[in-house]
């Protein structure tokens, strides 16, 4: 048994060892390095980052639907493409995108992509929509406001092309086309059609040197695209055969209707006709042979004069031929070519004649992919007319209530509407009316299954 002295010495020895350990350092003279204080901080930050990334990954794999996803929205189901319109939490199957846009307010319309699992428990309503409405609407930037082209097809039909990217037509101002429609001959030139009266056809064509030309057989719908002008017929002047008012330089017995040829003024003679005022009415190259047909004996012996001999005679401001007739005989298309007209819209619509290879033309309506038109067919600015939306199928869908809101629901603005002549709009086959009321109407016999395709036609013939 240890004595009290032994216990005191043992405690003293333990104190000396502890003191030595604190003062002498590690064995072998090595110093103990303190633990780095940031090691725990770095580990904690790394762990936090991993937790955040894990949360994000989980969120991506299990996304949540945004607030309001089931109200004023077009809902598209991933996978099968089914479509619904969400109205106050109820999902209504919708026939096509156009119907969905018309049903929903323009200011709150949005598209939501969901999975079938996301909407399993959502309330369902009746199927809505306009059967036959387009499923794809052209963007406002792809609307063709001008440059429509209509050609005569080899079978006599009309080929209409609507393309906002179509290049400007190459117009030959001297070109023309001899066209036959509904048994009547017309000369198309300078954007105007001129009827050749049935009783004068042979004489007029022979006088103009067109009697051997083969007319292009066109339909009335194509012919109506070209504004009507004056008839191409034998020409006369008012009061022909009567005495003309005396003018210096003309014989006193000169009669109204006398043909006057002024020589020495260039390569050929310039021709005039004496009118009832004793003035000289100009006669163009095209009008000259037509006047020979109508004037009879008055043109048989033209009065040949020099410019100096009739210097005192005034030139009439009114030519013999109507102002809309071409000045020269047009050049007709070569064999194998056909006539086309190109519409240029604006304050004053213009129609230009161009020629194309007939083999390239097929009757029907062709709209460039992703394009269309938004038109109002009217005869004058301000006249009442229905707006029509033309989609990629070539159909024209009337929009009876083309208010700012209705146009906005379809993705357009009032300035996107272009005025076109009625004859051009009439070339387009009609689709169903696009109205808000029709789009919100329950489909007869509809079910809760959404449609994934449109009922619209596949295109014009």
Residue pairs with C-beta under 8 A, 6 or more apart in sequence:
2 10
25 31
25 32
26 32
65 112
65 114
65 118
66 112
69 75
69 86
69 112
69 114
70 86
70 89
70 90
70 91
70 122
71 86
71 87
71 88
71 89
71 108
72 86
72 87
72 104
72 105
72 108
72 109
72 110
73 85
73 86
73 104
73 109
73 110
73 111
73 112
74 83
74 84
74 85
74 86
74 94
74 97
74 100
74 101
74 104
74 109
74 110
74 111
74 112
75 83
75 84
75 85
75 86
75 91
75 111
75 112
75 114
75 119
76 82
76 83
76 111
76 112
76 113
76 114
77 83
77 84
77 114
77 115
77 116
77 119
77 450
78 113
78 114
78 115
78 116
79 115
79 116
80 116
80 452
81 452
82 93
82 449
82 450
82 451
82 452
83 93
83 94
83 97
83 100
83 450
83 451
83 452
84 91
84 92
84 93
84 94
84 119
84 450
85 91
85 92
85 94
85 100
85 103
85 104
85 128
86 92
86 112
87 103
87 104
87 125
89 122
89 123
90 122
90 123
90 124
90 125
91 119
91 122
91 123
91 124
91 125
92 124
92 125
92 126
92 127
92 128
93 124
93 126
93 127
93 128
93 446
93 447
93 448
93 449
93 450
93 451
94 100
94 103
94 127
94 128
94 129
94 450
94 451
95 127
95 128
95 129
95 130
95 131
95 133
95 443
95 451
95 454
95 455
96 129
96 130
96 133
96 134
96 135
96 451
96 454
96 455
96 456
97 134
97 135
97 136
97 137
97 454
98 130
98 133
98 134
98 135
98 137
98 397
98 410
98 434
98 439
99 128
99 129
99 130
99 133
99 439
100 129
100 439
101 109
101 137
101 409
101 410
101 411
102 130
102 406
102 409
102 410
102 434
102 435
102 436
102 438
102 439
102 440
103 128
103 436
103 439
103 440
104 409
105 409
106 405
106 408
106 409
109 409
124 448
125 448
126 442
126 443
126 446
127 442
127 443
127 446
127 447
127 448
127 449
127 450
127 451
128 439
128 440
128 441
128 442
128 443
128 446
129 439
129 441
129 443
129 451
130 432
130 433
130 434
130 435
130 438
130 439
130 441
131 432
131 443
131 455
132 431
132 432
132 454
132 455
132 456
132 457
133 397
133 431
133 432
133 434
133 439
133 454
133 455
133 456
134 389
134 391
134 392
134 393
134 395
134 397
134 431
134 454
134 456
135 453
135 454
135 456
136 391
136 392
136 454
137 372
137 389
137 391
137 410
137 411
138 370
138 371
138 372
138 373
138 390
138 391
138 392
139 370
139 411
140 411
140 412
140 413
140 416
142 164
142 368
142 370
142 371
142 372
143 164
143 371
143 372
143 373
143 374
143 412
143 416
143 418
144 162
144 163
144 164
144 166
144 367
144 368
144 371
144 372
144 373
145 164
145 345
145 373
145 418
146 343
146 344
146 345
146 346
146 418
147 163
147 164
147 166
147 168
147 169
147 342
147 343
147 344
148 160
148 161
148 162
148 342
148 343
148 373
148 420
148 424
149 160
149 161
149 163
149 166
149 169
149 340
149 341
149 342
149 343
149 354
150 158
150 159
150 160
150 161
150 222
150 225
150 340
150 341
150 343
150 424
150 427
151 158
151 159
151 161
151 338
151 339
151 340
151 341
151 356
151 361
152 158
152 159
152 179
152 216
152 217
152 218
152 219
152 222
152 338
152 339
152 340
152 358
152 361
153 159
153 338
153 358
153 361
153 362
153 363
154 338
154 358
154 359
154 361
155 363
156 217
156 218
156 219
157 219
157 363
157 364
158 218
158 219
158 221
158 222
158 363
158 427
159 361
159 362
159 363
159 364
159 366
160 364
160 365
160 366
160 394
160 427
160 428
161 366
161 367
161 368
162 365
162 366
162 367
162 368
162 371
162 372
162 373
162 390
162 394
163 367
163 368
163 371
164 368
164 371
165 368
165 371
166 368
169 342
169 352
169 354
170 354
171 342
171 352
171 353
171 354
172 331
172 354
172 355
173 190
174 328
174 330
174 331
175 189
175 330
175 331
175 332
175 333
175 353
175 354
175 355
176 187
176 188
176 189
176 326
176 329
176 330
176 331
176 332
176 353
177 187
177 188
177 189
177 216
177 330
177 332
177 333
177 339
177 353
177 355
178 185
178 186
178 187
178 188
178 210
178 213
178 214
178 215
178 216
178 332
179 185
179 186
179 187
179 188
179 193
179 215
179 216
179 217
179 218
179 223
179 339
180 186
180 215
180 216
180 217
180 218
181 217
181 218
181 219
181 220
181 222
181 223
182 220
184 195
184 196
184 198
185 195
185 196
185 201
185 205
185 215
186 193
186 194
186 195
186 196
186 223
187 193
187 194
187 196
187 210
187 232
187 330
188 194
188 226
188 339
188 341
188 353
189 326
189 330
189 353
190 324
190 326
190 353
191 226
191 227
191 341
191 350
191 351
191 352
191 353
192 226
192 227
192 228
192 229
192 324
193 223
193 226
193 227
193 228
193 229
194 229
194 230
194 231
194 232
194 324
194 325
195 228
195 231
195 232
196 204
196 205
196 231
196 232
196 233
197 231
197 233
200 233
200 234
200 293
202 211
203 234
203 293
204 232
204 233
204 234
204 290
204 293
205 211
205 213
207 289
207 290
207 292
207 293
208 286
208 289
208 290
208 329
209 329
210 329
210 332
213 332
214 335
216 333
216 338
216 339
218 339
221 423
221 426
221 427
222 341
224 423
224 426
225 341
225 343
225 351
225 421
225 423
225 424
225 427
226 341
226 351
227 351
229 322
229 324
229 325
230 322
230 324
230 325
232 290
232 325
233 290
233 294
234 290
234 291
234 293
234 294
235 287
235 290
235 291
235 293
235 294
235 295
235 320
235 321
236 257
236 291
236 294
236 295
237 256
237 257
237 273
237 275
237 276
237 281
237 320
238 256
238 275
238 276
239 256
239 257
239 275
239 276
240 255
240 256
240 257
240 295
240 298
241 255
241 256
241 257
241 298
242 255
242 256
242 276
243 253
243 254
243 255
243 256
244 250
244 254
244 255
244 256
244 258
244 274
244 275
244 276
244 277
244 278
245 276
245 277
245 278
246 252
246 278
247 278
247 279
247 312
247 313
247 314
248 312
248 313
249 305
249 309
249 310
249 311
249 312
249 313
250 274
250 278
250 303
250 310
250 313
251 303
254 274
254 278
254 303
255 274
255 298
256 274
256 275
256 276
257 273
257 274
257 295
257 298
257 299
258 273
258 274
258 298
258 302
258 303
259 271
259 272
259 273
259 283
259 291
259 295
259 298
259 299
259 302
259 303
260 271
260 272
260 273
260 274
260 280
260 302
260 303
260 304
260 305
260 310
261 269
261 270
261 271
261 302
261 303
261 304
261 305
262 269
262 270
262 271
262 272
262 305
262 306
262 307
262 310
263 269
263 304
263 305
263 306
264 306
264 307
265 307
269 304
270 282
271 282
271 283
271 288
271 302
272 280
272 281
272 282
272 283
272 315
273 280
273 281
273 283
273 291
273 295
273 320
274 280
274 281
275 281
275 316
275 318
277 316
278 313
279 313
279 314
279 315
279 316
280 310
280 313
280 314
280 315
280 316
281 316
281 318
281 319
281 320
282 315
282 316
282 319
282 320
283 291
283 319
283 320
283 321
284 319
284 321
284 325
284 327
284 328
285 327
285 328
285 329
286 321
286 325
286 326
286 327
286 328
286 329
287 319
287 320
287 321
287 325
290 321
291 299
291 320
291 321
292 299
333 339
333 355
336 357
336 358
336 359
337 355
337 356
337 357
337 358
338 355
338 356
338 357
338 358
338 361
339 353
339 355
340 353
340 354
340 355
340 356
340 361
341 351
341 352
341 353
341 354
342 351
342 352
342 354
343 349
343 350
343 351
343 420
343 421
343 424
344 350
344 351
344 352
345 418
345 419
345 420
349 420
349 421
363 461
364 394
364 459
364 460
364 461
365 394
365 427
365 428
365 429
365 459
365 460
365 461
366 394
367 373
367 390
367 391
367 392
367 393
367 394
369 392
370 392
371 392
372 389
372 390
372 391
372 392
373 389
373 390
373 418
374 387
374 388
374 389
374 390
374 412
374 416
374 417
374 418
375 387
375 388
375 390
375 396
375 417
375 418
375 419
375 420
375 425
376 385
376 386
376 387
376 388
376 402
376 417
376 418
376 419
376 420
377 385
377 386
377 388
377 419
377 420
377 421
377 422
377 424
377 425
377 426
378 384
378 385
378 419
378 422
379 421
379 422
381 419
385 422
386 398
386 399
386 400
386 402
387 398
387 399
387 402
387 407
387 417
388 396
388 397
388 398
388 399
388 425
388 428
389 396
389 397
389 399
389 410
389 434
390 396
390 397
390 428
391 397
391 431
391 456
393 456
393 457
393 458
393 459
393 460
394 428
394 429
394 459
394 460
395 428
395 429
395 430
395 431
395 456
395 457
395 459
395 460
396 425
396 428
396 429
396 430
396 431
397 430
397 431
397 432
397 433
397 434
398 430
398 431
398 433
398 434
399 406
399 407
399 410
399 433
399 434
399 435
400 433
400 435
401 435
401 436
402 414
402 417
404 413
404 414
406 435
406 436
407 413
407 414
407 416
407 417
409 436
410 434
428 460
429 457
429 460
429 461
431 456
431 457
432 438
